[in-house]
Amino acid sequence: MASRKSFLLRLDPAVHDALARWAGEELRSTNAQVEFLLRKALSEAGRLPEDAGKPARRGRPHKNRGAADETG
Protein backbone atom coordinates (compact mmCIF):
# COMPACT_ATOMS: atom_id res chain seq x y z
CA MET A 1 0.00 0.00 0.00
CA ALA A 2 1.28 3.44 -0.84
CA SER A 3 2.10 5.71 2.06
CA ARG A 4 -0.44 8.37 2.95
CA LYS A 5 0.25 11.85 4.22
CA SER A 6 -1.80 13.03 7.16
CA PHE A 7 -2.51 16.59 8.27
CA LEU A 8 -4.86 18.52 10.50
CA LEU A 9 -7.88 20.11 8.85
CA ARG A 10 -10.01 22.59 10.76
CA LEU A 11 -13.61 22.90 9.56
CA ASP A 12 -16.65 24.81 10.66
CA PRO A 13 -18.81 22.29 12.58
CA ALA A 14 -21.75 22.81 10.22
CA VAL A 15 -19.53 22.15 7.20
CA HIS A 16 -18.15 19.01 8.84
CA ASP A 17 -21.66 17.77 9.64
CA ALA A 18 -22.82 18.34 6.06
CA LEU A 19 -19.71 16.61 4.72
CA ALA A 20 -20.20 13.64 7.07
CA ARG A 21 -23.84 13.26 5.98
CA TRP A 22 -22.84 13.41 2.31
CA ALA A 23 -20.09 10.85 2.90
CA GLY A 24 -22.54 8.54 4.63
CA GLU A 25 -24.97 8.76 1.72
CA GLU A 26 -22.18 7.71 -0.65
CA LEU A 27 -20.95 4.97 1.70
CA ARG A 28 -17.60 6.69 2.24
CA SER A 29 -15.80 7.79 5.36
CA THR A 30 -15.59 11.52 5.91
CA ASN A 31 -11.86 11.34 5.18
CA ALA A 32 -12.47 9.49 1.90
CA GLN A 33 -15.11 12.05 0.92
CA VAL A 34 -12.66 14.92 1.50
CA GLU A 35 -10.04 13.17 -0.65
CA PHE A 36 -12.64 12.42 -3.36
CA LEU A 37 -13.71 16.05 -3.50
CA LEU A 38 -10.14 17.37 -3.53
CA ARG A 39 -9.14 14.99 -6.34
CA LYS A 40 -12.23 15.97 -8.34
CA ALA A 41 -11.51 19.68 -7.91
CA LEU A 42 -7.84 19.24 -8.83
CA SER A 43 -8.75 17.19 -11.89
CA GLU A 44 -11.36 19.68 -13.08
CA ALA A 45 -8.83 22.50 -12.66
CA GLY A 46 -6.19 20.54 -14.58
CA ARG A 47 -3.97 20.45 -11.49
CA LEU A 48 -4.06 16.79 -10.47
CA PRO A 49 -0.46 15.55 -10.74
CA GLU A 50 0.07 12.68 -13.16
CA ASP A 51 2.07 10.84 -10.52
CA ALA A 52 -0.72 11.04 -7.93
CA GLY A 53 -1.54 7.60 -6.64
CA LYS A 54 -4.93 6.09 -7.22
CA PRO A 55 -7.57 6.75 -4.56
CA ALA A 56 -8.14 4.05 -1.97
CA ARG A 57 -10.54 1.35 -3.08
CA ARG A 58 -14.07 1.51 -1.73
CA GLY A 59 -15.58 -1.27 0.33
CA ARG A 60 -14.17 -3.89 2.61
CA PRO A 61 -10.56 -4.98 2.21
CA HIS A 62 -10.01 -8.30 0.48
CA LYS A 63 -9.10 -11.26 2.65
CA ASN A 64 -5.48 -12.35 2.56
CA ARG A 65 -5.01 -14.53 -0.46
CA GLY A 66 -2.63 -16.75 1.51
CA ALA A 67 -5.14 -17.40 4.30
CA ALA A 68 -7.14 -20.62 4.37
CA ASP A 69 -10.50 -20.40 2.63
CA GLU A 70 -13.33 -20.60 5.17
CA THR A 71 -15.84 -21.92 2.67
CA GLY A 72 -14.30 -25.34 2.59
Secondary structure, DSSP 8 states (H G I E B T S, - for coil): ------------HHHHHHHHHHHHHTT--HHHHHHHHHHHHHHHTT---TT-------SS----TTS--TT-
